[in-house]
Amino acid sequence: MEKNPVLDFKYDYVDNSRGEELVIVGRTDKNNSVFYKYGFVDCYGNEVVPCVYDNVGEFRDGIAPVYINGKGWGIISKDEVLVAPKYLFLHPQVGSAIWEQARDGFVVFENNKGKYACLSKEDKWVPFEYDDITLYGFSHEGLICVGKNIEDAKLLGLLDKDGKEILPCKYKSISKFENGVASVEIDGNKYWINKEGNEVSQPEVTDAKKSVYKEYEVVERDGKYGIVDKDGNAITPFKYDRIETQNVYRPNIIRFFDGYICVRINDLRGLVNEKGEEVVPCKHEVIQNISNGMFVSVSYSAGKKFGLYDTKGNEILPVIYSFIHIFENGLVFVQKGSKYALIGVPSETAKEPEKKSKVKKVKAPLKYSEIGTFSEGLVSVKGKYYGFIDKDGNEVLTTDYVYGGKGGFDAADMFVDGKAIVRKGSYGFIDKDGNVVIPCNYREAHRFSDGVARVCSVKERIYMYGFINKEGNEVVPLKYIVARDFSEGLAVVKADDGRGFGFIDASDKEVLPFKYDNAMSFSEGLAAVKIDGKWGFIDKNGNEVIPCRYDEVSSFSEGRASVMSNNKYGFIDKEGNEAVPCKYDGVGSYSEGFASVFSKFRYGYIDMAGNEVIPCKYFSAAEFKDGLAKVSIDGKYGLINKNDELVLPFSYDDITIGDEYIVVREGKKCGLADKEGKSI
């Protein structure tokens, strides 16, 4: 590796605990700065699985468990989604059951009651019925060892990969399978079984493998140390104050780690190779993590700073960083403050399409840390507090705090019908002059839709929802534990009375009965409802026009609704006909005739006929608006048009396409540009 490679500190998290096939990385979730979105990089530093998951487990034997908030756990390979995230096991501490281990196509989970379950990459599910599950020594034969606590004893059994019982939980012990057989013990008797659970004869015992490690010995002469081989021949001079061994129980016996051993003179360390040659002089305070022809140098006198060297003693990175770790696959991560960079063998794969931008990089004034979306001539901005600016950049409502004054809000939303949601302690509404027209008395407040706004207050520690009109009067009392915004004259609500979801009008009249397991708002005359675990669609008379047979659905947009069946996504039309086959790992909604699709961990776009008009090559892809779409590559955002031409380069931390303007963010600052790329 060349000296001082270029470092791109683009990650907020890197898991340095293991050197596995792929390395877990994370970026701050732009919608919630407290949490990360996780993905994986390979040994070249390529982000092969984008940072889109809310939790992940490490890769083992080609698979990894992944979690998406609100959907649940699933399984991915390096190339595709094997089991779409859908297993949602509630867990008080983390919102889900936690994964325990993964091996040979199986993932084990533990819930908050200490029970274990297992999911296979073929989407076979073993429920939370067991007090123990072991994969190692069994899963390579397509078996799962399970245990149950019975009368103060843990008794073991075997399941096949489909969860079918091979042996009941009645055995005191079951050994690991070797050469297709294992020993079991019951009632003091031991015998041998095959993987079908049938008794077989005892296998022949073979000699154990001999160690292939070369052992060397540390010897002291006249107060100095050297290294001799097993025949007593000195391979180093006796000049060292200490030779660092890894054997606690036999400290004079050493093994070379990755071909090198650490030696010390006057509290400074160097490296010796197996020939006894001092390849790295004793000038480092601490040497650690020797791997792949490199090592990490640590200086405590400099305030515990880390650097990177090769095993010839050449400096790769100076000793100035917060932390450095070399993974087993040769990838190196470097921490500087709270940010992380990854370096490795340069990738030969282009990370960014070779297209020239029609518009140069926006040179917008980065004055504010947040800029909302322009609406009705104003946009919310954040300085010290939230305020509003007009199209000329004039601050019409100040971002400085003014007690009892206009501006200086804790939060602010866009204007809709002359009113904007703001927060000063609690939520309320202001007009364009900054006057509070609906008092800030609510725990939640949402935009006006169909002339009413959804609001929430807390009563006896329970969130209760209702609706207010533009004068602030409650037209629907705050009595529902769930409520969605009004759409096409109706709203989805759920009361705290044991009934299901139903639909009301703006006078709080029950229009459709409270009988559904879940429901979405009406869109294009139809609403998605869930019955007995499956989704379908009803009309405004409550008729089931598309049967409840799908695992997931979305609301209709431009005559299409996404559906999931057998872990794959596609689209149906309003008659329930398959418009796009269920073959994708994920899809977005149609907008301006295009919908984003997700396949092999990359996003692209299809048209109304299902033709892939923009290949799946982006790390994320948003809906088209005014002929433009925000896409990302390697953590940076740009804009493309419908011809897949790059309109803004991949240079930004975020981009928002407003009705009239584009908002770009770099780091903690935002700027405005018009849709020709000119700064405002």
N, C-alpha and C positions, 0 to 999 in steps of 0.2 A: 504494500500500500504506500502511495506517495506521501511525502511529508505535508502536513497541514492541508488535508483535503477540505473542500468546501462543506460546511456544516449547515444544514437547514433545520433549525429548531422548530419543527412543525407539530410535534406531539406533546401532549400534556401528561402522558402516562406511558410507561414501557414496563412490562413485567420482566424483571431480571432474575426471577427466582429459578427459572429452568431454561435449559437449552434444548428445546424440542424441535420438531420439524418446522414449525412456524412460530413466530414470536408475537405475543399479544401487545397491541399498541392501543392508545386511546386519545381522543380529542375531546375537549370540553363541548358538551351539548349546547348548541347555540340557543336552544329554547329553555335551558335550565343550567346555569353556569356552575351549579353545585355538582353535577353529575357528568360522566364521560359517555361517549359513544365508542365502542370497541371494534377493532378489526384485527387483521393479521398481516405481517410482512414476511417475505421469504429472506433467504440468506443474501440476496442482492439489495435488500431494502425496498423492493417493490411491494406495494400494498395490494396483495393478491385477494384479500377479503376486505372490502371497504369498512370504514368505521361507522357502522350503522346499527350495531347491536347494543342493548342496554346492559348485558352481562354475557360473558363467554367463559368457557372452560378451555383448557389447553388441548392442542391436537394430540391424539394418541391413535396410532395405527390408522391414520388417514381420516379420522373424523373428529369433530369437536361439538360440544353442546353450545347452543346460543339461545339468548333470551331477548324478547321484545316486550316492553311494557304494554300491558293490556291484552297481549296475545298469548304469551307463555314461552315454554321451552321447545326447541326443535333441534335438529342435527344437520350439520353441513359437512361436506367434504371440501377439498381444496378447490374444486371446480364448480360445485353446484349445491343447491339446497336439497338434502335428502328427505328430511321431514320438516315441513313448514312449521315455524313456531306457533303452537296452538295448545300445548299442555300447560295450563295455568293452575298450579297448586298453591293455594294461599299459605303464606308463612309469615307470622307476625313480625319477625325481625327484618326480613328482606323482601317481603311482598311475594315470595315464591318459595317453593322448595329449592334447596340448593343441591347442585350436582356434586357427586362424591368422586367418581372415577369413570374413566372411559377406556375401553379396550375391545379390539376385535369386533367392532361394529355395535357395541353395547354402551349405554350410558346409564349410570346408577345415580338415583336421587335420594335425598333424605328429607323428610318433612319435620315439622316442629314437634311431633310426638315421638321422634326417634324411630320411625318406621321407614323402610326402604322400598323403592320401586325401581323398575328397569325399563328402558326404552331402547329398541333396536333400530338400526338404520333402515330396516324394512317396515318401520312404523308399527311394530308389534309391542304391546304395552303389558307389562307385569305390574299390577297395582300395589299400593302401599299396604301390604299384608305381612311383611317379613321384618324380623328384628336384625337381620344381617343379610347382605348379599356380597358374594365374592366372585370376581371375574378372573383374576390371575390364576393360571393353572387349569382353568375350565373353559374360558371363552374361546380359546383357540380350537376347541373341539365342538364349538357351537352350543356349549352348555353354560348354565348359570347355577352356582351353588348358593342355596338359600338357607336361612336359619330361622327358627322360631323358639322363643322362650317358653318351655313347657315344664311346669312343676320345678321351677328353679334351675333348670338345665337348658342349655341351648342345643337343640337337636337340628341336624342338617338334612337337607334333601337336594335333589337336582331337578332343574327344569331344562327343556330344550329352548331353542332360540325363539319359538313361538309362544313360550310361556306354558307349554304343556308339561305336566308333571311326569318325570321319569322315575324318580324315587321320592317317596313321601318324607316329610321331616321327622325322622325317627332314629337317625344315626348319630352316634356320639362324635364320630370323626369321619371325614372323607378327604383322602389325600389328593394332591394335585395330579392331574392326568399326565402321564408320560407314556409315549408310544401307544396311545389309545386305551390305556388301562389305569385304574386307580384302586387303592385299597379303602375299604370301609370298615367301621367297627360298630357293632350293635350287641348289647347284652354281654360285653366282654369277649365277643368273638370277632375275629377279623377275617375278611375274605376279599377277593379281587373281583372287580366288575369292569365291563366295557362301557362305552358311551351310551349304549342302549339300556344300561342298568342290569344286564344279565351277568350272572356269575361266571368267571373264567378262571383258568389255572394261573398260578403265580408265575410272573415273568422271570426270565433269567436276570441275575444281577451282574452288571458290568462294572469294570474298574472305573473309579472316578478319574476325571481328567486331571492331568498334572498342571501345575501353574506354569504359565509361559513367561512370567515376569523374571527379568534379570535382577538379582539381589546384590546389593553392594553394602559395604560396612564402613561405618565411621570409626576412625582410629585416632587416638591422641598421642602426640609425641612432643615432649618438652613444652606442654601447655598450648600447643597448636594442633589443629585438626586437619585431617586429610581423608581421602576416600580410597579404599582398596577393594579389589574384586574378590570373588569367592575363593580364589587361589592365593590371596594375600598380596597380589601385585598392586603397588600404588598407582593410581591413575591420576591423582592430583598431588601437587606439593603440599606439605604440612605447614600451611601458612594462615589458615583461617581461624578466626576466633569462635566461629560456630558454623555448623552445617545443619540446615533445617530439615529434619526428617518428618515423615508423615505417619510413622508407626508409633503410637503411644505406648504399646506394650513391649516393644523391642526397639527402643530409641536409637540403638546403634545400627539397626538395619534400615536402609533407605531404598526407595524406589524412585527412579527418575520420572518426573511428571512431564508428559509430552516431550520427553527427550532431554529434560533439563532439571537441574537441582539448584536450589537457592543457597548461596554461601554468604558469609558475613565477615567483614573486617572493620573494626572500630564502629560498630553500629550502623554501617552502611552495607547494602546488599548488592550482589551481582549474580550472574548465572554461569554455571558450568555445564557443558554437554557430556554425553556418555563417554567421550574420548578423554575427558578430564580437562578439556580446553576451556579457559575462562573467556567466554564469548561476550559477556556483558560485564564491564568493570564494576567493582564494588563502590558505587556512588549513589545508590538509591536508598532512601530511608526505608521504604517498604516495597516489596515486589509481590504481586498477587495475580491470580487469574491467568496463568500461563496457558495459552491455547492458540492453535492455528498460527504458530510462528510469531505470536505477539505476547506482550504482557502489559499489565497495568502498574504504573509507578505512582506511589502515594507519598506526599510530603506533608507530615503533620506540623513541621516548623513553619510551613506556608499557610497554615490554617486548614489542614486536611483537604488538600487539593489533589486532583487526579490527572495523570497524563498517560499517553499511550506510546509504547516503543515496540520495535520488532526485536526478535531474539538475536540480532546482531548488534544490538545496542543503539540503533538509529532511532531518533525521535520522530514519531508520526504526529502526535499532538502534544503541545507543551503542558506542563503540570499547572493548569489554571482552572480546571473544571470541577464541578460539584461532585460528579460521580462518573465512572466509566466502567462498563462491563463487556466482556467478550463472551458471546454465546458459543455453544459447541459447534454450531454450523458456520462460524466465522464472522457472523454479523456482529458489529460493535455498536452499542448505544452510548451516547454521550449526554450527560445532564448538565445544564447550565441554568442555575436558579430553579425555576419550576418548569422549564421547558426541556424537551428531549429531541435529539437528532439521532439518526441511524446512518451508519456508513458500512460499506462492505465492498465486494468486487463490483466494479461499475457495470450496470445493467446494459445489455445491448438492445433492449426493447425500448422504443421511444415511449415516453410517458405522456406526451402532449401531441395532438394532431399537428402536422406540419401545414398550417394554414395561416395565411396573412390576415391580420385584423383589418377590417374595413375602417374601424375607428381606433385611434391610438388610445393608449392607457389614459383613463380619466384623471385629470389633474384637479380634482375637486378640492375646495378648501376643507380640510379636516378639522373643523372647529368643535363639533359636537360628538359626544360618545354614542349617541343613538339618534336616529332619524326615522320617524314613522312613514306613513304613506299619505301623500297629498290627497285631500278631500275637501271639496267646497272652498278651495282657495287657501287652505291652511294645512300645516303639518306639525305634528308634535316633535319636539327635539329635547335632548337632555344635555344640560350643562351641569351645574351643581344640582339643580332640580329640573323638573320638566316644565316646559313652556311651549309656545307656538310661534312659528314664523310664517310670513306670507311668501308669495312667489318671488318677491324681490330680495328675500333674505332678511327682511326687517322683523325684529323680535316684537310681535304685537302683544304677546303675553310672556312676561319675563321668566327666565330660568333661574333667577335668584329668589330666595325665599322672602316673602313679604307677609307678615302676620296679618291675617284677615284680608289680604289683598288679592289681586288678580294675577295668577301665575304662581310659580314656585310650588308645583304639585309633586307629590311622591310618585305619581304615575299618571299617564295621560294617553288616551286613545284617539282615533281619528273622528272627525265630525261626520255625523249622519243626521240628515234632516235638521240641521242647525244646532245639534247638541252633541257633546263629546263626553265620554266617561272620564272622570278624573278621580284621583285618590288623595285625600288629605286625612290620613288616619283610616277612614273608611271610604267607600265608593259612593259617588253621586254624579250629577251631570251639570255642565256649564253651557252657556251660550257663547257666541263668538266674541262677545265683549268681556268674557271672563266672569260673568255673573253666575253664581250658583243657583240654578233654577230648580234643581231637585237635590235636596240636602244629602250630604255625604253620611248616610246612616246605614249603608248596607255592607255586608261582608263580601258579597259579589255583586257585580252589575254587568249586564251584557248589552250589546248594541240593539237599537230598536229594529224590529222586524214586524211587518204587518201592523205597524202603528203601536206596538207594545214592546216593552223590554223585560227580559227575565232578570229577576233580582233574588237575593238570598240573604237571610238573617239566621242567626244561631239561636235556637230555643231549646233550653235544657240540654245543651251540648250536642244538639242534632241540627244539621243544616236543613233548613226548610226553604222551599222555592215557591215563588209566585210571579205575577206580572203586574207592571204599572203602565199607565198611559203617559202621554207626553206632558201632562200636567202634574205627574207624580202621584196620581191617585191609584190605589190598588184595585185593579179590575178583576184580578184573580188572586184570592188570599194566599198568603205564604203558608201553605199547608201540605205541599208535596215534598217527598224526600228525593225525587228525581224529576227534572223538567228539562225539556229541550226547547229551543227557540220556535216561535210560530213560523209556519211555512204553509202557504196556500190555505190559510184560514184555520189551520189546526195545529195543536201542539201535543207532543208526546209527554205524558206525565205518569208518575207512580206514587200512590199514597202509601202511608205507613199502616196499612190495614190488612196485610197478607195477600191482597190481590196482586195481579200482575200489572203490566203496562197497558195504558189505554190512551185515547185521544179526546181532547176537549176543544171547545171553541173559545173565543175571547170573552165570553160571558160566563165561563167556567161550567158550561153545560157538557155533560158526557155524551160525545157523539159516537164513539166506537168503544165497545166494552173493555174493561180492565182485565184482560185474559191472556195477554201475551207474555212470554218469557223475556222478551226484549223487543224494542222497536226503534226505527229511525224516522226522521221527519219526512213528510211528503215532498216529493220532487217529481215534476212532470206527471202529476196525477197519480203516482204510485208511492207506497211506503213499504219499506222492508220490515218484516216482522219475523220473530223467532218463536217456533213452537216445537217442543220436544227435542231441543238441541239442533234444529235445522232451520235455515232461513228461506223465506220466500217473499212474495209481494202481494199486497192487497190494494184495492181501489178505495175511494172515499165512502163507499157503501159497506165496506168490510168484506167484500168478496175476495176470495183468494184466487187471483188471476194467474199467478205463477206459483206452483206448489212449493211447499217448504221442504226442499231436498238438498240445499247447499250448506256447506260448512261455514262459509263466509260470503258476504255480499257487500256491495256499496250502493249508495243511492244512484238513481238514474241521472245521467248527464249527457246531453246531446243524443238521447235515444238509446244509450248503452249503459249497462250496469255491470260492474265486475263481479265475478262469482268464483268461489274456490271449490274444487271437487278433487278428491284424492291427492291433496297437497299441491295441486297446481291451479293456476289462475287463468281465466279467460273472460269473455264478455258475452252477455245475452242481450237480445233486443226486448222491446216491451211486450212482445207476444210470447217471450220465453224461449225463442229460438236461439241456438248457439251461433253468435256472430263471429266470435274468435275462439278457437278451441282452447281448452284449459291445458296449456302447455308451458306456461311461464311460472317462474318462482315468485313473482310479484308484479302488480300492475298499478298504475295510477288511474285517475279519471280522465275522460275525454274532455279536451278543451281546444277549440278552434280546429276540430277535426283530427287532432293527434292525441294519443295517449302514451304515457311512458310505460315501458315494460322492463322487467328485471330478469336476466338470464345469465348464468355462470358468473354471478357477482358483478355484473356490469349492467348499466341502463342504456336503453335506446328508445326509439319511438315507432309506433305503428299508426297506420291510417285507419279510416272507418272500416275498410275491408279486411284489416288484419295484416296488411303488407308491412314488412319492416322497412320503413323509409329512412330511418337513421339507425345505423348499426349499434348494437349493445357494446359500448366502449367507455361509457362515462361512469364515474363513481357515484353520482347522484344526478337526478334529472327532475326538474319541476314542470308544472303545467305551462303551456304556451299562453302568453298574454301579449296582445298587439304584435303578433308575429315573432316574438322573442321568447326564449326559455333560458332559465338559469341552469347550468350544468357544472359539474366539478370534476377535476382530475387531481389526484394526489393532495387533497385538502384545500385546493384553491378553486375559486369560482370564476366563471366567465359567462358570456352570453353567446348563444347561437341563434340563427334564424332557421326557418323551415327547410332550407336547403343544406343544413348542417354547416353553414359558413360561420366562422368565428367573427362575432361582432365586437365583443370585448374580450381581451386576453385573460388567461387563467392567472390573475394577479391579486385577487381580492379574497378577503376572509368571509365576505358575504355580499350579496347583491339582492336588492328588492326592486321589482319592476312595479312602479306606481301607475296611476291613471295618466299622469302627465310627465313624471320624472323618474329617473333611476337613482336609487340610493346605493352607494358603495361604501364598504367598510374595510379599513386597513388597521389591524390591531385594535386599539380602543377608540379610534376616531372614525367619524363618518363624513361623507360629503355628498353633494347633489350634482347630478348631470342631467341634461335633457337627453332625448332619445337619439340625438346625433352625436352624443358623447362629449358635448361641450359642458364645461363646469359652470355652476351657478354660484 
